[in-house]
Amino acid sequence: MAARSRTRAAAAVACVVLGLGLIGGAATGSWLTGDSSAAAGGQSSFAAAGDLWHSVPVDQLFPPVVKGEGTGPGGADRVWTRIAVAPDTGCKTAFDPLLRKALAPVGCLRLLRATYTDATRSNVTTVGLMFTKADAEGMGALHTRFEDEGLDRRADLMPHPYPAKGTVADDFGDDQRASWTISVLTDAPVVVYAVSGFADGRTVEEPQPAAAAMKSGATTAPAQAGLGHEAKGLADRIERSLRKTVTAATEKPS
C-alpha cells in the first residue's frame, strides 16, 4: 500500500514538472511567433521589450548586415547592408501629422531608425522601431484599429525615411518613398515600420503599400522594382531580431 502511494506521489510530481516545462516552452514559443496569449511569459517579455531601446547595443536591434532568404520577388534571397543609424529621438518630427495622430493613443517613448541598402545599392530602405508607452491592452487596441481601418495601407500615413547624408541614401526624401509597411505589435510595446525607395533619388508619383506591391501580377513601379519586398522583408527581419533579443534577455540560466 505504501509503495503504491509513493508511486502515485512520484507520478503527480512528474506531471507538475512536465506541466511547468510545457508552460515555459509555450511562453517562449508564443513570443517568437507573435502570439501574446501566454500570460506570465508574455507579460515578462512585454516589459523586457519596452526597455530594449536603452539596454542593448544598436547592432542587436539593427544588425550591420541582414540576410533575407527567400524574401525577394519570386523567392529570391536578399541581403541588406546598414549604411546609417539615426540618433534616437522622440516622434514629434519623425512622422507626418496624420500618422502621428494615428499612433498617438499608444504614446511615443523613443524612436530608433536605421537605413539600409540592398546588395546592388540601387534601393534604400529605412526601418524604424517606435517604442511606445502603452500596455498590452493599448497595443492590442491600436493593432485592431490599424487592421480594421486599413491605416497601414494609406499613402497619407507613410513614415518618413531617414536620408543619411554622404551615402547612397543622401537623396532619400519624402518624394522618393515608394513602398512601406507598418506593424503594430501586440506582444511588445513597439511599432515596426519600413519605407523603401530608389537610391538614385527619383520621385515616385504613386507609392504602394508593401502588401499590394508584393502581389503576383502587380505592375506599378514599386512592384516591378521589388520595393514592396524590400520594405516588408527588412521589417520582418528586424522584428525577428527584436524578438530574439527579448527572448535572450528573459531566459534564466538553469
C-alpha positions in Angstrom: 0.0 0.0 0.0 2.8 2.4 1.0 4.7 1.5 -2.2 1.5 2.3 -4.3 1.2 5.7 -2.5 4.8 6.6 -3.2 4.3 5.7 -6.9 1.2 7.9 -7.1 3.1 10.8 -5.4 6.0 10.4 -7.8 3.7 10.5 -10.8 2.0 13.6 -9.5 5.3 15.4 -9.1 6.3 14.3 -12.6 3.1 15.8 -14.0 3.7 19.1 -12.2 7.3 19.3 -13.5 6.2 18.4 -17.1 3.4 20.9 -16.9 5.7 23.7 -15.8 8.1 22.8 -18.6 5.3 23.0 -21.2 4.1 26.3 -19.9 7.6 27.7 -20.0 8.2 26.4 -23.5 4.8 27.8 -24.6 5.7 31.2 -23.3 8.9 31.4 -25.2 7.4 30.0 -28.3 4.5 32.5 -28.2 6.9 35.4 -28.2 8.9 34.1 -31.1 5.7 33.6 -33.2 4.0 36.8 -32.1 1.3 35.0 -30.0 0.7 37.0 -26.9 -1.7 34.6 -25.2 0.8 33.1 -22.7 0.1 35.2 -19.7 3.1 35.1 -17.4 5.8 34.7 -20.0 4.0 37.2 -22.2 3.9 39.9 -19.5 7.6 39.4 -18.8 8.6 39.6 -22.4 6.3 42.6 -23.0 8.1 44.5 -20.2 11.5 43.5 -21.3 10.8 44.6 -24.9 10.0 48.1 -23.7 13.5 48.5 -22.2 15.4 47.4 -25.2 15.9 50.9 -26.7 18.4 51.8 -24.0 19.6 48.5 -22.7 21.1 46.7 -25.8 23.7 47.7 -28.4 22.4 49.1 -31.6 23.9 46.2 -33.6 21.5 43.8 -31.9 18.5 45.9 -32.9 19.8 46.9 -36.4 22.4 44.4 -37.4 25.1 45.7 -39.8 24.1 43.0 -42.3 20.7 41.5 -42.6 20.1 38.4 -44.7 16.6 37.7 -46.1 16.5 34.2 -47.5 13.5 33.9 -49.9 12.3 37.4 -49.2 12.7 38.9 -52.7 10.4 38.6 -55.7 9.9 35.0 -56.8 11.5 33.8 -53.6 14.9 35.3 -54.4 17.4 35.9 -51.5 18.1 39.4 -50.3 21.0 40.9 -48.3 20.8 44.4 -46.8 23.7 46.4 -45.5 23.2 49.1 -42.9 24.6 52.5 -44.1 23.4 54.7 -41.3 21.8 54.8 -37.8 19.8 57.9 -36.8 20.2 59.3 -33.3 17.5 58.0 -31.1 14.8 60.7 -30.8 11.2 61.3 -29.9 8.5 61.2 -32.6 7.5 64.8 -32.9 9.2 65.4 -36.3 9.6 61.8 -37.4 6.1 61.3 -38.7 3.6 63.3 -40.8 0.8 64.8 -38.7 -1.8 62.2 -39.7 0.4 59.3 -38.8 1.5 60.9 -35.6 -2.2 61.3 -34.7 -3.0 57.7 -35.6 -0.2 56.5 -33.3 -0.9 59.0 -30.5 -3.1 56.6 -28.4 0.0 54.5 -27.5 2.3 57.4 -26.9 5.9 57.6 -28.2 8.6 56.8 -25.7 11.5 56.6 -28.2 12.2 56.2 -31.9 15.1 54.3 -33.3 15.8 54.2 -37.1 18.4 52.9 -39.5 18.7 53.0 -43.2 19.9 50.0 -45.3 20.7 49.4 -49.0 20.4 46.3 -51.0 23.3 44.3 -52.5 23.1 46.2 -55.8 23.0 49.6 -54.0 20.1 50.6 -56.2 17.4 50.5 -53.4 17.3 52.1 -50.0 15.1 51.3 -47.0 14.6 53.0 -43.7 13.4 50.7 -40.9 12.1 52.1 -37.6 11.2 50.8 -34.1 8.9 53.1 -32.2 8.9 52.2 -28.5 5.6 53.2 -27.0 4.2 54.0 -23.5 1.3 51.6 -23.9 0.4 48.4 -22.1 -0.6 45.2 -23.9 -4.3 46.2 -24.0 -3.4 49.6 -25.6 -1.2 47.9 -28.2 -3.9 45.4 -29.0 -6.5 48.1 -29.5 -4.2 50.0 -31.9 -3.4 46.9 -33.8 -7.1 46.2 -34.3 -7.7 49.7 -35.4 -4.9 49.6 -38.0 -6.2 46.4 -39.4 -9.9 47.3 -39.4 -9.4 50.7 -40.9 -6.6 49.8 -43.2 -4.4 52.5 -41.7 -1.2 50.6 -42.7 -2.2 50.9 -46.4 -3.0 54.6 -46.6 -0.4 56.7 -48.5 -1.1 59.7 -46.3 0.1 57.7 -43.3 3.6 56.7 -44.7 6.5 57.1 -42.3 9.4 59.5 -43.2 12.6 58.0 -44.5 16.0 58.7 -42.9 18.2 60.3 -45.6 21.7 59.6 -44.5 24.0 62.3 -45.8 27.1 61.2 -47.7 25.6 57.8 -48.5 23.5 56.3 -51.3 20.5 57.4 -49.3 21.5 61.0 -49.5 18.5 61.9 -51.6 16.0 59.6 -49.9 13.3 62.1 -49.1 9.6 62.0 -48.8 9.1 62.4 -52.5 11.2 59.3 -53.1 9.1 57.0 -50.9 7.9 54.1 -53.0 6.6 51.4 -50.7 6.1 50.9 -47.0 4.8 48.6 -44.2 3.7 49.3 -40.6 3.2 46.6 -38.0 1.7 47.3 -34.6 2.9 44.5 -32.3 0.6 43.1 -29.6 3.2 41.3 -27.5 5.6 44.2 -27.2 5.2 48.0 -26.8 6.7 48.5 -30.3 5.6 49.7 -33.7 7.8 48.3 -36.5 7.9 50.0 -39.9 9.9 50.3 -43.1 9.8 52.6 -46.1 11.7 51.9 -49.3 12.7 53.8 -52.4 15.2 54.1 -55.3 18.8 55.1 -54.4 19.1 57.4 -57.4 16.7 59.9 -55.9 13.9 59.5 -58.4 10.4 60.8 -57.5 7.7 58.2 -57.1 4.3 59.5 -58.0 2.2 56.6 -56.8 3.7 54.9 -53.7 2.2 51.5 -53.0 1.9 49.6 -49.7 4.2 46.6 -49.5 1.3 44.1 -49.3 -0.1 45.4 -52.6 3.3 45.8 -54.3 4.1 42.1 -53.5 1.1 40.7 -55.1 1.6 38.5 -58.2 0.9 40.4 -61.4 1.4 43.9 -59.8 2.7 46.3 -62.4 3.4 49.5 -60.6 6.9 50.9 -60.4 7.4 49.9 -56.8 6.1 46.4 -57.5 8.3 45.9 -60.6 11.4 47.1 -58.7 10.6 44.8 -55.8 10.4 47.7 -53.4 7.5 46.1 -51.6 9.6 43.1 -50.9 12.4 45.3 -49.7 10.3 47.1 -47.1 8.4 44.0 -45.9 11.4 41.7 -45.9 13.7 44.0 -44.0 10.9 45.0 -41.5 10.2 41.3 -40.8 13.9 40.5 -40.2 14.3 43.5 -37.8 11.2 42.3 -35.9 12.6 38.8 -35.7 15.9 40.2 -34.3 13.9 42.2 -31.7 12.1 39.0 -30.6 15.3 37.0 -30.3 16.9 39.8 -28.2 13.9 39.8 -25.8 13.9 36.0 -25.6 17.7 36.1 -24.7 17.0 38.8 -22.1 14.2 36.9 -20.4 15.8 33.5 -20.3 17.1 32.5 -16.9 20.1 30.1 -16.6 19.1 26.7 -15.3 
